[in-house]
Amino acid sequence: MGTPIAASDLTWLLMDRPTNLMHVHGLLTFDRTPDWDEVRAAVFERVVSKYRVLSQAPVRKRRRWTWEDDVDFSLDRHVFRVELADGLHETLRRLHVLAVLLSPSTDLTRSGICS
């Protein structure tokens, strides 16, 4: 049995449509290339572990919505790494990362880690 979804979260969830995507994304940039395993561990510890709902999925049973553990949860589906050849912010602006993130066929709960 899952945790009931709060009204504010349910509103957000029910507004999601292919033409009105409701998602949250983030981008981390670094002056030097960090150790990827340390970054992943920090994201899991400081974000996913703190906000358990990030590793859960909304499930509708009859007329009730609940958050239930995502048995297929993988941090790799949500956090990915992009290395810029020259490390310039202008290069980052030219990337089409948002176009990929906003594609309806893409998992919209991903965050980019750029170094």
N, C-alpha and C positions, 0 to 999 in steps of 0.2 A: 504494500500500500504506500502510495506516494504522499508528498506534502502538498496540500492545496495551494494553488497558484493565487497570489494576491491579486486583487482587482486591478491595480495599476499595471502589473505585469501581464495580466490577461488582456487588458485593453491594448497594450503594445503588441502582443502576440496576434490578436484578432485583426489588427490594422494591417498586418503584413500581407502584401499582394505582389505579384510580379511587377506591377507598375508603381508600387509604393513600398519599397523594401525597407523594413525596419531592422536595422542592424547597428551594432557598435563595433568600431574597429580602432586599432591603435597602431602606432609606429614608433619604434625605438631606433635612435641613431647613435652611433658611437664614433669617437675620434680614432680609435684603433680597433682592430678585430678582436672581439672578446672570445673567450672559450665558450663554444656553443653549448656544451653540456652544462656549464655553470649557468648560462642564461636560461636554458630550459628548466633547470632545477629551481632557479629563483622565481621564474614565472609560475611554476606549479606551486611552490611553497607560499609565495606572497599573494597570488591571485586565485588560482583554482582551489587550493586548500582552504583559503579564507572565505571564498564565495562558492560554496558547494554547488549551487545551482548551475554554475558554469560547466559542470560535468554531468548534468542531468538533461533530460529531454521532456518537453511538454507532452502529456498523454491525456487524451479525452476518453472518458468512460461514461457513456450515456450523456448526461448534461453537465458532468463535473470534470474540471481540468485539474491535473496534478503534475508536480515535478517528480519524475522517477529517474533513478540512476541509469545513465547511458552505459549499457554493458559493453558497447563497442567504443567507449571514449578513448581517444588517443590525442595527446597533446600535439602530435605532428599534423593532425587535421586542422588545427586551430592556429598554430604558431609556425611560421616558416621564415627562412633566412634568404635574403637577397644581398649579394655582395656587389657593390658598385666598383667597376674597373678603376675609375679615377677618384672615387670618394667625394666627388663634388655634389653639393646640394642641387645644382642646376641639372645634373644628370638624373638625380632622383625625381625632380619635377617632370622630366621628360618621359620617365618610365610610364608605362600603361598599367601599373599595378592596380589602380582603382578600377580600370576597365575589367580586369580579371576578377577582382573582388566583387564587382557589381553584376557579373554575369549570373543570370538565373540558375545556371547549372553548377555554380560554385558554392561551396560551403561558406556562408556569410559570417561565421563565427571565428574567422581567422584574424590573426594579427601579423604584421610584418616586422621583422627584425632586420634592419639594414646596417651594414658595417662598411 
